[in-house]
Amino acid sequence: MASSLLPRADSFNTRVRGSSHVDFKTATTGVIGKAMRNELSRLVGTVDDPQTKKAFDTEMQSFFYLFTRYLAERAQNHDLDWDRIKSPGQDQIIPYSNLKAPADSSALSKLAVLKVNGGLGTSMGMTGAKSALEVKDDMTFLDLTVRQIEHLNTENRVDVPLILMTSFNTHEDTLRIIKKYANQQLRITTFNQSRYPRIYKETLLPCPNSADDDKKNWYPPGHGDLYNALLHSGVLDQLISEGKEYLFVSNSDNLGAVVDQSILQHMIDTEAEFIMEVTDKTKADIKGGTLVDYEGSIRLLEVAQVPSEHVEDFKSVRKFKIFNTNNLWLNLRALKRIMEQDAMELEIIINPKQTDDGQSVIQLETAAGAAIKHFRGAHGVNVPRSRFLPVKSCSDLLLIKSDIYSLEHGMLVINPSRMFENTPVIKLGDHFKKIQQFQKRFKKIPKILELDHLTVTGDVYFGRNVTLRGTVIVVANEGQRIDIPDGCILENRLLSGNLNMIDL
């Protein structure tokens, strides 16, 4: 997302300048754009405090720039030419096995770590910051991250700061959580990403009536807002002034995203300004964004950008064998250069939503990985699957909480007694979808060290010290309940609603 948009001194009561690359001459686009500008100006006018008003005005300018780009692209039908999309070349995706370990850890003194921490975990039934969820040994995502960075700093005698990009949904929760780390050596900085207004699909006008309107009328505009928010928060300049040159970015719920000194050294050696970690695609990852070659340039392609007739091609592992983990490495000075040149244009992702009263709204979002096209020497590194361990569902949570993994300095380590390289496939049904349901249905997490596959559907409860091996399928039909007793061992079994155990 572009950073300057309009000069910061401008307000919405003045004429838009410096936007020659956006076509405002299309009649419909011009009318809609003017209506939006008037509405945003009215929203800014609902703020009384001068300092708050100035910051909000800047935020609305950023949104207006994104909105006018959306209108222009919609009017001009700027779709990617599918025939020009190719699989990336060998020089665009480097195997992790080709990387060399650094001779020493001196490069860490130039590194900062940023966690994208704006998610609420609503898909798991959470109402607060997702990073506050206890995931392993009574520790939250944030606890594990802090442990990792503290160990990194102590072990290598460096000062790698931790930066948390929150959203208006998670900011207060995050501040409350990190208070307990106030007396420790680790430096933790937080800043808020942007807050943009949802817009009605029919009228393309903003949902909120005032700046302090209900939270449901606003949204954080995706992790692509990272660059804009870094600049306007002052954190980008602060890091550069401290001598930091590199930033490792990842999602707070990806427990595999730990600092890797080999990737950092590779970035330095190749003078790459941007590196995206990708990993091999499986059936579970068919919707994940992928790197492609587009007219000789490396690009991130998201499923939302793919024409409907080519979605199945996109999901196939034949042409697109890797996907974006959203573990990103950035050169901070290069980022500053790009932002100062107003060059950070990221592909717009249209995210349709429904309001509580059934109205259709849209959110205009961007993806952080899309910035890869703006950096010199940018490329992907194909990393092991162990660097992509997100917790997006209660099925993922069961795996992380199990005896498959242990913790070492806040990092997940696979149990050496596990006989298989891959982790088990776990599919929990709708009765386990929300975290509260999940917690009450397991008296204790089963032992799954020898498990290959688990499917559970229906009203099922697990007792203590249950062991699951091989392929286990538990199906409670509607109106039935299955209780797996304490100490039960299920190995290659199908347990159906009539409580019959069938060997598989």
N, C-alpha and C positions, 0 to 999 in steps of 0.2 A: 504494500500500500504506500502511496506517495506520502511524503512528510510535510512539504510546505504548503501545497495545495493553493491557498491564497496567502498573501503576505500576512503575518500574524497580527499586524496592527489593523487589518481590515475587519469589518464586521459584516453581518448579512444585510445591513442597510446600505451597503455600497456595492458597486458593480463588480462582477467577477472579472478578474484579470489573469493573465498568464495561462490561459487554457486553450491555446490555439489548436492543440492536438485533439480537442474534443469538439465535435461538430454540433454547434448550437443552432445551426441554420435550418435544420429539419423542423418544420412547423410544429408537429405534435410534440417532439422532444423539447422544443423551446417553451411551449405552453406548460408542459408538465414540470420542467425544470424551474420555471418561474414560480409556479404554485408551491413547489417544494421549498424553494428559497424563502418565500414569504412565510411559510409555516415554521421553518427553522428559525427565522428571525423572530417570530412571535414566541417560540419556545425560549430563545435566549433572553427575550424581554421579561420572562417570568422569574428571572434570577435577580435578587436585590444586591447581594454582597458583591462589590466590584471585582475582587480577586477571583471569587468563584465564577462570576459571570465571564471573566476573560478566559479562564480555562475551559469553561463549557462552550464558549463561542469558538475557540480553537478546535474543540472536539467536533462540533457541528460542521465546521468548515471541512474537516477531514471526511466526515460522512457525506457531505454534499459533493465533494470531489468524486468519491466512490459512486455515488448515485448518478451523477452526470455521465460517468464512464459507462455505467450500466445502461443508461438510456441510449447513449451513442452506439454501443455495441448491439443493443437490441434492434435499433433502427437500421444499422448497417449489416446485421447478420454476420458478425465476425466469428464464424465457426472455424475450427481447425480443419484443414484439408486432410482427411483421413489417409489418403493415398501417399501423403508426404511423411507420414509417421513411420519410423523404422525402429527396430530394436537397437539399443545403444551399442556402440563399438567397444572393442577391448580397451581402448584408451579412455573410455568414458566410465567404465565400471572396473575397478581394480579389486582382485580377490584379496581378502584379508590375509590369507596365507603368504602373500607376497611382501607384506609389511615386515619391517625389522624392528626389533626392540631397541629403544634408545640406549646410548652408552651411559647416560646418567639422567637424573630427574630434574635438571636445571630448567627445562622448558616449562615445568609446572608453575614457576614463578610468574609466567606471563599469561596464566589461564584463569578464567572465571567460569563458574558453572551456573546455568540458569535453568530453573524448572518452570514449565508452563503449568500454572496452578489455579486455573480459573474454573475447573469443572465442579459440578454439584453432585454427580453420581446419581442423578434422578432415575436412570435406567435400573439401578439397584435399590431404588426406594429410599435413597438418602435425601435429606433436606438441607444439609450443610455441606461444607467443603469436602470433596471426595478424599482429599489427602489426609483427612482426619480419621479415616477408617482404619481400624486395627487389622493388620493383614498377617502378622507373624509374631509369635511370642509376645503378645500384648503391645506391639509397637505399630505405629501408623506409618503411612508412606513417608510423611515428613520426618518422623523419628529415624527411619532407616537412611534417608538421604543425609541427614545431619551426621549420623554415625559414620557413613562412608567418607564424607568430606573431612571430618575431624581426624579419622584414621589416616587419610591421604596426607593431610597437613603435618600430622605428628611424625609419621613414618619418613617423610621426605623433607621435613623442616622447611616447609613453604607456607604461604598464606593465600590459599585459594578461597576466594569469597563465594558464598552461596547467595544467589539472587532468585527471588520468587516473583513471577509475574502473576498477580491475582486478577480477579474480575470483581465487579461490584457485588457479585453474588458471594464471593469467598473471602474478600479482603478482611472483614472483621474477624471471621473464624480463624483465618491464618495468623493474624496478629495475636490473637488470644493463645493459639497453640505455641507460637515461638517465644512467648514470654518466658517460658521455663528455661530457655537457652540463653537468657540475657547475661548470665555471669560466666558463660563459657568463652573460650578463645575464638571460636568460629564467628566470623562476621557474616551476618544475615541482613540483606537488603530486600525490601519489598517495594513494589510499585504496581499501580493499577493499570490494566489495559483499558482501552476505550469502552465507552458505553454508547451504543448507537440505537436509534429508534427503530422498532419494527415498523413496516409499512403495509398498508392494506393492499392486497393484490388487485382489487378492482379499481381503486382510485389512485394508487401509488402515492398516497399521502401518509404522513406519520401517525402512528397510533396514539402516542402520548399527547395529553393536552397541556402539560406543563413539565418543567425540568424535574420536579419531584413527584411526578405521576407514578402510579403503581409499577413495581419492578417488572411485572409481566409484559409491560409495553416496551421494554428495552431489552437489549441483548449484547453480549460481548462478541465482537465480529470475527471470531476464529483466531487461531494462533498466528495467522499472517499479519495480524495487528502488532505483533512483537516489535517490528522495526520502528514503526511510528511511535509506539508507546515508549520504547527505549530512548528514542531521541527526545521526545517532549517531556519525559520525566526527568531528564538530566542525567540518567544512569549511564548512558553511552559516553557522555563527556567525562563523567566521574571515573569510569573504568579506564579510559584512555589516559587521563591525568595521573592515574596510579601506576601507569606502565603496563597495564594489561593489554595484550595484543590479540588473544584468542578467547572465544566464548563457546562453551559446549552447551547446547540446548537440547532438552528432552522433555517429554511429558512426565508429570509427577507420578502417574500411575504405571509407568513402565519400570518395573523393578530390575530389568536387565541393563538399564542405561546407566552404567557407572563409567567413571573417567578411565579412558584407555590411553596409556602413554604412547603406544605404538601408532595409533591413529594421529595423535597430536604431533608426533615426530614426523610422520609421513606428510602431514600438512605443511610443516616447516620445510622439509626437504624438497617438496615439489612446488613450494610457493603458491599452493592453491589457496584461493581466498574463501572457498566454500566447499565443504565436503558433506555429502548426505550418506548416512548409513542405510544401506538396503540389505534385504535378506531374501533367501529363496521363497518363492510363493508356494503355498499349499492351498488345499480346497477351502481352508478357513480364511484365507486372505484375498479372495478373488475380487473384493471391492476396494482393496487398498490402492492408493495412488502409486504410479510406477514411473520410472525414468524412461524417457524415449529420446530418440534422435529426431529432431524436426528441422529439416533443411540444414543439416550439419551442426546444429546447436542443441545442447542438452536441455531438456525441459522436463518438468513434472506434469504428468497427465493424471487427472482425477476422474473418477467414474462419472461425476456430475457434468464433466465437459464432453463426454463421449456421446455422439449422436445415437439415438435409440437403436438404429439398425446395426450398430457396431458394438453394442454393450457385451454381447456374448463373446466377440473376438477379444475384447478388453479383458474379460474374466479368464480367458484361456491361458494356460501356462505355456503354450507352445510359442507364442510370439512374445509375451511379456512374462518373463520368468522370475522377476524380482519385484519387490514392493518397498515403499518408503516406510522406515521405522519411525520417522520423525525425530531421530537422533541427528542433530545438525551441528557442524563445526563452522564457526564464522571468524573471519579476520575483522577485528573491530575497526581498524583504520579504513579498510575497504568499505565497510558498511557506512561509516561516516561520510566517505567520499560520495557514495551512491546517493545517500539521503540529501546531501547538500546540492547535488545535481538534479534533485527532484525526479530521479530516474527509477524509483522503486514502484513500478506498476506490476501488480500481481493479478493473475486471472481471477475473475469474479465467480464465486460459487453461489448459486441461488438456492437457499435452503427454505423450502416451503414449510409452514407451520399452521396449526389451527388454534384459534383463541378458545377460551373456556366456553364462550357462547357460540362457537361454531363458525366464526368468520375466518376466511383465508387470509393469511398474512405471509410476507416473505422477509427473510433476513439475507442481507448481502454480506457474504463472508469471503475470506481469502485464506490460503494455506501458506504457512511459513516456508515450506520446501519449494514453492514456486519461485522464490527469489534466486534459485540456483542459476537462472539464465542471465542474471545481472552481474555475476562475479567472474573475475578472470581465473582461468585454470580450474574452474569448478568441475567436480566429478563425483561419482559414487564409489563407495567402498562396500563390497559384498561381505557382510559380517556374519558370524555364526548366529544361529537362532537364539542362543542363550542371551544375546544382547537385546532381544525383543520379548519381554515377559510382561505384557500389560494385563491389568486386572480390569476388564470391562464388564464382567458378569460374575455371578456367584459360582458358576462352573470354574472360572479362572481362579476364584478365591479358594475353592476347595483344593485345587492343585497346589497353590502356594502355601496353604496352611498345613498341608500333609507332610508325611515323613519323606516324601520325595526330595524336599529341600531342607537345608539347615542354614543358619545365619553365621556369617563370619565378617565381623566389622561392618555390619549393616548390609552386607552383600549376600545374595542367595547363592548357595553352593549345592549342586546336585549331590544326592547321597551316593557315595562310592559303591554301596552295596546294590545299587540299581543295575540290573544286568543289561538293560537296553539303553542305547544312546538317546532315543526319543522319549518324550514324556507321554503319559497315557492320555487318550482322548476322553474327555468328560463332558457329558451332556445331561444337564439337570433340567427337568421340565418346569412348567409355569408355577407349580407349587413352591419352587425354590428360588423364584425370580428376585424377590425382594430380600434385603439383608435380614430383616426381622424374621421372615419365614425360614430362611436358611439357618439362622442361629438356633431356632427352636426345634428344627428337625434333626439336628445332630447333637446328641448328648456329648459326643466327642468325635473329632474328625477320624474317619476310618484309616487303617493302615493300608496303603496302596502301593507299596514298594514293588510288588510283582503284578500290578494291574496293567492291562493293555487298553481296555475300553470299558467305560461305565456309562450306561444310559438309565436314567430314573425318570419315570413319569407317574403322575398321580399323587395321592395322599400317602406318602411314605415317610417313616421315621426311623432313624438309626440309633441304636443303643451304644453303649460304651465298648471300646476294645473290639470293634468289628474289623475283620480283615477281608479285603477284596483282592482276588487274584485273577489273572487272565481276562476273560470277557464276562462282564456281569451286567445283566439287564433286569431291572425291577420295574414291573408295570402294575400299578393299582388302577383297576377300572373305575369308572364313575360310580360313586356311592360306596366304594370299598376303601379300606385302609390297611396298609401293611406296616407292621412293626418288625424291624430287624432286631432280634434280641441281643443283649449284651454278650460279647465274646463269640459271636457267630462268625464262621469262616465261609465265605462264598467264593468258589473257584469255578470258573466256566459254567455259570448257572444263569438260567432264566427263571425269575421268580414272578409268577403271575398273580392275578387278583384272587385266585382260589387257594393261594398259599402253596401250590405245588412247586417243587423245585425240579427243574428240568436241566439235565446236563447239556452243555453246548458242544 
